[in-house]
Amino acid sequence: MSTPARDTNQASVTLKALAGPAGGALSLLARTRTVVAQRFRQMLAPAPTPAREFSAGHTTAGSWVGRALLFSFIAMVMAPTLTASLYYGFLASNEYVSETRLTVRAASEDKQSGPDSLAVFSKLGLGGNKATVQDSYLVLNYLKSRSVVEDIGGDEYMEQKFSHSGIDWFSRLPRGRPIEEVWKYWTYHVSPVIDALSGIVTVKVYAFSPEDAQEIAIKILDLSERLVNRVSERSRAAAVKEAEAEVERAEHELVATRSDLQSFRNQSLTIDPVAKAASIGEMMGKLLVQRSEIENQILTFSGALSANSPTVRNQKNQLDAVDRQIAELKKQLTSTGENDRPVATELSTFEQLKLKEQFSEKKYTTAELSLDRAKLDLEKTKLFISLVVEPGLPQYPLFPERGIDILLVFAVGFVSWGILSLISASVLDHLI
């Protein structure tokens, strides 16, 4: 036969096992259980009482439990439901919703290249321009940031729209709050979301009058347009600045290369070593032809004249003179002396400088074309806001959903009361 003390110990062990997973949530219930256990020990303690007195004790305990359940039901279910009914029925302010949808488009998006199927998918937003989707995310993050609150007018504008006496005390924005709290309040009343596939940003504005909701939505569109234009102009201005710097670098490089080429010409006393080498080659060709003719004449005269005849000696002297001229020309072309400046060496240096000059000229020309293109893009609208749905004037309030909110409060209270009642009944049943 069990005793009250043993039952109490078992109840303590059971309660600790239940309180372990739940943590501190059942600590209050544990203290309540102790008080209830003491009362039950007093009622269940063996005493020389008749059976009808024991039955009367059980009846008294049952009535006490019934009163406790009734009181907890009123406190946890009826009172919150009644409070919610009074608030949502008579105090809660109507909220109106103005919705607008927008996307960021590039001015060059309509000029699609490639197969017709790709163009169709791009127009549908499938596999389209990733840059414009990223720009839509830029607008989304801006509408969620603190900057949009400051740009729309700061706490002064927000207090004008959300702090007047026509709004119930629980819903209005308290006056004199720091900008961080105003921004937090903004995030509860402006809800921007984006469709990642199409890049369309949907913005819902919750305000306490139709005109305020529409006005804020229009201001959001205007601020988004300014943001996109500012970012677009900044990127295009940066492109122009970079193109100008590239032109300046290419110009300095071209000037330096031409200066080196001019210094080479001054040192070599030659305007164009290529032309000089061609002239020397032409002269050597003529001398070689002349030498061949003289040799033929010498061979012709050698059979008829003696080797010491004036004609033969004259021909040999001419041959020697031609050989000296050829040797001098070869020396000019490929001399290896320390003090000599052969044309071959000058030609190599000149060709390198000339090639560098040509490369610098092409680089400078390309940089100028890039600068002209950047300046042309600067004059065009690169990005713009495209409206899908214009902000409309709400006709009736969508929030609060009074019936649903009251039922929700009742359901939460009833479920909480039911769970707590089951736990209490289980503990009391185990104690008894």
C-alpha positions as CSV (number, residue, x, y, z in Angstrom):
1,M,0.0,0.0,0.0
2,S,1.4,3.3,-1.0
3,T,1.8,6.2,1.5
4,P,1.4,9.9,0.9
5,A,5.1,10.5,1.4
6,R,6.1,7.9,-1.3
7,D,3.5,9.3,-3.7
8,T,4.9,12.7,-3.0
9,N,8.5,11.5,-3.8
10,Q,7.3,9.8,-7.0
11,A,5.5,13.0,-8.0
12,S,8.7,14.9,-7.4
13,V,10.7,12.5,-9.6
14,T,8.1,12.6,-12.3
15,L,8.0,16.4,-12.2
16,K,11.8,16.7,-12.4
17,A,11.7,14.4,-15.4
18,L,9.1,16.6,-17.1
19,A,11.0,19.8,-16.1
20,G,14.3,18.6,-17.6
21,P,13.4,19.0,-21.3
22,A,11.2,22.0,-20.6
23,G,13.8,23.8,-18.6
24,G,12.7,26.7,-16.4
25,A,9.2,26.8,-18.0
26,L,7.8,24.4,-15.3
27,S,9.5,25.9,-12.3
28,L,6.4,27.9,-11.4
29,L,4.3,24.7,-11.9
30,A,6.7,22.8,-9.5
31,R,6.1,25.4,-6.7
32,T,2.3,25.1,-7.3
33,R,2.6,21.3,-7.1
34,T,4.3,21.5,-3.8
35,V,1.5,23.6,-2.3
36,V,-1.2,21.3,-3.8
37,A,0.6,18.2,-2.5
38,Q,0.7,19.6,1.0
39,R,-3.0,20.2,0.9
40,F,-3.7,16.7,-0.4
41,R,-1.4,15.2,2.2
42,Q,-3.5,16.9,4.8
43,M,-6.7,15.6,3.2
44,L,-5.4,12.1,2.6
45,A,-3.6,11.6,5.9
46,P,-5.2,8.7,7.9
47,A,-7.4,10.0,10.6
48,P,-10.1,8.4,12.7
49,T,-12.9,9.8,10.6
50,P,-16.0,8.1,9.3
51,A,-16.3,7.1,5.6
52,R,-18.7,9.9,4.9
53,E,-16.1,12.5,6.2
54,F,-13.5,11.1,3.8
55,S,-16.0,11.3,1.0
56,A,-16.8,14.9,2.0
57,G,-13.1,15.7,1.8
58,H,-12.9,14.4,-1.7
59,T,-15.9,16.4,-2.6
60,T,-14.3,19.5,-1.2
61,A,-11.0,18.9,-3.1
62,G,-13.0,18.3,-6.3
63,S,-14.8,21.6,-5.9
64,W,-11.5,23.4,-5.3
65,V,-10.1,21.9,-8.5
66,G,-13.2,22.9,-10.5
67,R,-12.9,26.5,-9.2
68,A,-9.3,26.6,-10.1
69,L,-10.0,25.4,-13.7
70,L,-12.8,27.9,-14.0
71,F,-10.6,30.7,-12.8
72,S,-7.7,29.7,-15.1
73,F,-10.1,29.5,-18.0
74,I,-11.4,33.0,-17.4
75,A,-7.9,34.4,-16.9
76,M,-6.2,32.6,-19.9
77,V,-9.1,32.5,-22.4
78,M,-12.0,34.7,-21.7
79,A,-10.1,37.8,-20.4
80,P,-7.7,37.9,-23.4
81,T,-10.5,37.3,-25.9
82,L,-12.7,40.0,-24.3
83,T,-9.7,42.4,-24.4
84,A,-9.0,41.6,-28.0
85,S,-12.7,42.0,-28.9
86,L,-12.8,45.4,-27.3
87,Y,-9.5,46.5,-28.9
88,Y,-10.2,45.2,-32.4
89,G,-13.9,46.1,-32.3
90,F,-13.6,49.7,-31.0
91,L,-10.0,50.9,-30.8
92,A,-7.8,49.4,-33.5
93,S,-7.3,51.8,-36.5
94,N,-8.0,50.7,-40.0
95,E,-4.9,50.1,-42.2
96,Y,-5.0,50.7,-46.0
97,V,-2.6,49.0,-48.4
98,S,-1.3,50.6,-51.6
99,E,0.7,48.2,-53.8
100,T,3.1,49.0,-56.6
101,R,5.3,46.9,-58.8
102,L,8.4,48.0,-60.6
103,T,11.5,46.6,-62.3
104,V,14.8,48.1,-63.4
105,R,15.4,48.1,-67.2
106,A,18.5,48.9,-69.2
107,A,18.2,51.2,-72.3
108,S,20.0,48.6,-74.4
109,E,17.8,45.6,-73.3
110,D,15.6,45.8,-76.4
111,K,18.5,45.3,-78.7
112,Q,18.8,41.5,-78.3
113,S,21.3,39.5,-80.4
114,G,21.3,35.8,-81.1
115,P,18.6,33.4,-82.0
116,D,14.9,34.3,-81.9
117,S,14.3,31.8,-79.1
118,L,16.8,33.5,-76.8
119,A,15.2,36.8,-77.5
120,V,11.8,35.5,-76.6
121,F,13.1,34.0,-73.3
122,S,14.9,37.3,-72.5
123,K,11.6,39.2,-73.0
124,L,9.8,36.8,-70.7
125,G,12.6,37.3,-68.1
126,L,13.9,33.7,-68.4
127,G,17.7,33.8,-68.7
128,G,17.6,37.5,-69.3
129,N,19.9,40.3,-68.4
130,K,21.4,39.4,-65.0
131,A,22.7,43.0,-64.5
132,T,19.1,44.4,-64.4
133,V,18.1,41.7,-61.8
134,Q,21.0,42.8,-59.7
135,D,19.9,46.4,-60.0
136,S,16.4,45.3,-58.9
137,Y,18.0,43.8,-55.8
138,L,19.8,47.2,-55.3
139,V,16.4,48.9,-55.2
140,L,15.1,46.2,-52.8
141,N,17.9,46.7,-50.3
142,Y,17.6,50.4,-50.5
143,L,13.9,50.2,-49.6
144,K,14.8,48.1,-46.6
145,S,17.6,50.4,-45.5
146,R,17.7,53.4,-43.1
147,S,18.7,55.7,-46.0
148,V,15.2,55.6,-47.6
149,V,13.7,56.8,-44.3
150,E,16.1,59.8,-44.2
151,D,15.5,60.5,-48.0
152,I,11.8,60.4,-47.6
153,G,11.8,63.1,-44.9
154,G,13.1,61.5,-41.8
155,D,11.3,61.4,-38.5
156,E,9.4,64.6,-39.3
157,Y,7.7,63.1,-42.3
158,M,7.1,59.8,-40.5
159,E,5.5,61.5,-37.5
160,Q,3.3,63.5,-39.8
161,K,1.9,60.3,-41.3
162,F,2.0,57.8,-38.4
163,S,1.9,59.8,-35.2
164,H,-1.3,61.8,-35.4
165,S,-4.2,61.4,-32.9
166,G,-6.4,59.5,-35.4
167,I,-4.2,56.4,-34.9
168,D,-4.8,54.2,-31.9
169,W,-2.1,54.3,-29.2
170,F,-0.8,50.8,-29.9
171,S,-0.3,51.4,-33.6
172,R,1.0,54.9,-33.8
173,L,4.6,55.9,-34.0
174,P,5.7,57.6,-30.7
175,R,7.0,61.1,-31.2
176,G,10.6,62.1,-30.6
177,R,12.0,58.6,-31.2
178,P,15.6,58.2,-32.6
179,I,16.0,57.5,-36.3
180,E,16.8,53.8,-35.6
181,E,13.3,53.2,-34.0
182,V,11.7,55.2,-36.8
183,W,13.5,52.9,-39.3
184,K,12.3,49.8,-37.4
185,Y,8.7,51.2,-37.6
186,W,9.2,51.8,-41.3
187,T,10.1,48.1,-41.9
188,Y,6.8,47.1,-40.4
189,H,4.7,49.4,-42.7
190,V,6.7,49.1,-46.0
191,S,7.1,45.5,-47.3
192,P,9.3,45.2,-50.5
193,V,9.8,41.7,-52.0
194,I,11.4,40.6,-55.3
195,D,10.7,37.9,-57.8
196,A,14.2,36.5,-58.5
197,L,13.1,35.1,-61.8
198,S,11.8,38.3,-63.4
199,G,13.4,40.9,-61.2
200,I,10.0,42.6,-60.4
201,V,10.0,44.3,-57.1
202,T,6.6,44.4,-55.3
203,V,6.2,47.1,-52.7
204,K,3.2,47.2,-50.3
205,V,2.7,50.3,-48.1
206,Y,0.5,50.0,-45.0
207,A,-0.8,53.3,-43.8
208,F,-3.8,54.5,-41.8
209,S,-5.5,56.5,-44.6
210,P,-5.8,55.7,-48.3
211,E,-4.2,59.0,-49.3
212,D,-1.1,58.4,-47.1
213,A,-0.6,54.9,-48.4
214,Q,-0.7,56.1,-52.0
215,E,1.5,59.1,-51.3
216,I,4.2,57.0,-49.7
217,A,4.1,54.5,-52.5
218,I,4.6,57.4,-55.1
219,K,7.5,58.8,-53.0
220,I,9.0,55.3,-53.0
221,L,8.9,55.2,-56.8
222,D,10.5,58.6,-57.0
223,L,13.3,57.7,-54.6
224,S,13.9,54.5,-56.4
225,E,14.2,56.4,-59.7
226,R,16.7,58.8,-58.2
227,L,18.7,55.9,-56.8
228,V,18.9,54.1,-60.1
229,N,19.8,57.4,-61.9
230,R,22.4,58.2,-59.3
231,V,24.1,54.8,-59.5
232,S,23.9,54.8,-63.3
233,E,25.4,58.3,-63.6
234,R,28.1,57.4,-61.1
235,S,29.1,54.3,-63.0
236,R,29.1,56.1,-66.3
237,A,31.0,59.0,-64.9
238,A,33.6,56.6,-63.5
239,A,33.8,55.0,-66.9
240,V,34.5,58.4,-68.5
241,K,37.1,59.2,-65.9
242,E,38.9,55.9,-66.4
243,A,38.8,56.4,-70.2
244,E,40.3,59.9,-69.8
245,A,43.1,58.5,-67.6
246,E,43.7,55.7,-70.2
247,V,44.0,58.3,-73.0
248,E,46.4,60.4,-70.9
249,R,48.6,57.3,-70.2
250,A,48.6,56.3,-73.9
251,E,49.4,59.9,-74.9
252,H,52.4,60.0,-72.4
253,E,53.6,56.7,-73.7
254,L,53.3,57.8,-77.4
255,V,55.2,61.1,-76.6
256,A,58.0,59.2,-74.8
257,T,58.3,56.7,-77.7
258,R,58.6,59.5,-80.3
259,S,61.1,61.3,-78.1
260,D,63.2,58.2,-78.0
261,L,62.9,57.8,-81.8
262,Q,64.0,61.5,-82.3
263,S,67.0,61.0,-80.0
264,F,68.0,58.0,-82.0
265,R,67.9,59.9,-85.2
266,N,69.9,62.7,-83.8
267,Q,72.6,60.3,-82.5
268,S,72.7,58.3,-85.7
269,L,72.4,61.3,-88.0
270,T,69.9,59.2,-90.0
271,I,66.3,59.9,-90.5
272,D,65.4,56.4,-91.7
273,P,67.9,53.6,-91.4
274,V,65.6,51.4,-93.4
275,A,65.9,53.7,-96.4
276,K,69.7,54.1,-95.8
277,A,70.1,50.3,-95.8
278,A,68.0,50.0,-99.0
279,S,70.1,52.7,-100.7
280,I,73.3,50.9,-99.7
281,G,72.0,47.7,-101.0
282,E,71.0,49.3,-104.2
283,M,74.5,50.8,-104.6
284,M,76.1,47.5,-103.8
285,G,74.0,45.9,-106.5
286,K,75.1,48.4,-109.1
287,L,78.8,47.9,-108.0
288,L,78.5,44.2,-108.2
289,V,77.1,44.5,-111.7
290,Q,79.9,46.9,-112.6
291,R,82.5,44.5,-111.1
292,S,81.1,41.7,-113.2
293,E,81.4,43.7,-116.4
294,I,85.0,44.7,-115.6
295,E,86.0,41.1,-114.9
296,N,84.4,40.1,-118.3
297,Q,86.4,42.8,-120.0
298,I,89.6,41.7,-118.4
299,L,89.0,38.1,-119.5
300,T,88.3,39.3,-123.0
301,F,91.4,41.4,-123.2
302,S,93.7,38.9,-121.5
303,G,93.9,36.8,-124.7
304,A,94.8,39.7,-127.0
305,L,96.8,41.9,-124.7
306,S,99.6,41.4,-122.3
307,A,99.1,41.6,-118.5
308,N,101.1,44.9,-118.4
309,S,99.3,46.7,-121.1
310,P,97.7,50.0,-120.2
311,T,94.2,48.8,-121.0
312,V,94.5,45.7,-118.7
313,R,96.1,47.7,-115.9
314,N,93.3,50.3,-116.2
315,Q,90.7,47.6,-116.0
316,K,92.3,46.1,-112.9
317,N,92.5,49.5,-111.3
318,Q,88.8,50.0,-111.9
319,L,88.2,46.5,-110.5
320,D,90.2,47.4,-107.3
321,A,88.3,50.6,-106.9
322,V,84.9,48.8,-107.2
323,D,86.1,46.2,-104.6
324,R,87.0,49.0,-102.2
325,Q,83.7,50.6,-102.7
326,I,81.9,47.3,-102.1
327,A,84.0,46.7,-99.0
328,E,83.2,50.2,-97.7
329,L,79.5,49.6,-98.2
330,K,79.7,46.2,-96.4
331,K,81.5,47.9,-93.6
332,Q,78.7,50.4,-93.3
333,L,76.2,47.6,-93.1
334,T,77.9,45.1,-90.8
335,S,81.0,46.6,-89.3
336,T,82.1,45.1,-85.9
337,G,84.5,48.0,-84.9
338,E,84.0,49.7,-81.6
339,N,83.7,53.2,-83.0
340,D,81.6,52.1,-86.0
341,R,77.8,52.3,-86.1
342,P,76.8,49.7,-88.7
343,V,73.5,50.1,-90.4
344,A,72.4,46.7,-89.3
345,T,72.6,47.7,-85.6
346,E,70.9,51.0,-86.3
347,L,68.3,49.2,-88.3
348,S,67.5,46.9,-85.4
349,T,67.2,49.7,-82.9
350,F,65.1,51.8,-85.3
351,E,62.7,48.9,-86.0
352,Q,62.2,48.3,-82.3
353,L,61.5,52.0,-81.7
354,K,59.3,52.2,-84.8
355,L,57.3,49.2,-83.7
356,K,56.9,50.7,-80.2
357,E,55.7,53.9,-81.8
358,Q,53.1,52.1,-83.9
359,F,51.9,50.1,-80.9
360,S,51.6,53.4,-78.9
361,E,49.7,55.0,-81.7
362,K,47.2,52.2,-81.9
363,K,46.8,52.2,-78.1
364,Y,46.2,55.9,-78.1
365,T,43.7,55.6,-80.9
366,T,41.8,52.8,-79.0
367,A,41.8,54.9,-75.8
368,E,40.3,57.8,-77.7
369,L,37.6,55.7,-79.2
370,S,36.8,54.3,-75.7
371,L,36.6,57.8,-74.3
372,D,34.2,58.9,-77.1
373,R,32.0,55.9,-76.4
374,A,32.0,56.5,-72.7
375,K,31.1,60.2,-73.2
376,L,28.3,59.1,-75.6
377,D,27.0,56.6,-72.9
378,L,27.1,59.4,-70.3
379,E,24.6,61.4,-72.3
380,K,22.2,58.5,-72.5
381,T,19.9,57.0,-69.8
382,K,21.5,53.7,-69.0
383,L,19.0,52.4,-66.4
384,F,15.4,53.5,-65.6
385,I,12.5,52.3,-63.5
386,S,9.8,50.5,-65.4
387,L,6.4,50.5,-63.7
388,V,4.5,47.2,-63.9
389,V,1.7,48.3,-61.5
390,E,1.2,52.0,-60.6
391,P,0.3,52.8,-56.9
392,G,-3.4,52.9,-56.6
393,L,-5.7,54.6,-54.0
394,P,-7.1,51.9,-51.6
395,Q,-10.9,51.7,-51.4
396,Y,-11.3,49.8,-48.1
397,P,-9.0,48.8,-45.3
398,L,-7.5,45.3,-45.4
399,F,-6.2,45.3,-41.8
400,P,-6.9,44.6,-39.1
401,E,-8.8,41.4,-39.8
402,R,-10.9,41.8,-36.7
403,G,-12.8,38.5,-36.7
404,I,-9.7,36.4,-37.5
405,D,-7.6,38.3,-35.0
406,I,-10.1,37.8,-32.2
407,L,-10.4,34.1,-33.1
408,L,-6.7,33.8,-33.1
409,V,-6.4,35.2,-29.6
410,F,-9.1,32.9,-28.4
411,A,-7.5,29.8,-30.1
412,V,-4.0,30.6,-28.6
413,G,-5.5,31.2,-25.1
414,F,-7.6,28.0,-25.3
415,V,-4.8,25.8,-26.5
416,S,-2.5,27.2,-23.8
417,W,-5.1,26.7,-21.1
418,G,-5.8,23.2,-22.3
419,I,-2.1,22.2,-22.3
420,L,-1.6,23.7,-18.8
421,S,-4.8,22.0,-17.5
422,L,-3.7,18.6,-18.8
423,I,-0.3,19.0,-17.2
424,S,-1.9,20.0,-13.9
425,A,-4.5,17.2,-14.0
426,S,-1.7,14.7,-14.7
427,V,0.3,15.8,-11.7
428,L,-2.7,15.9,-9.4
429,D,-3.9,12.5,-10.5
430,H,-0.5,11.1,-9.8
431,L,-0.4,12.7,-6.4
432,I,-3.8,11.2,-5.5
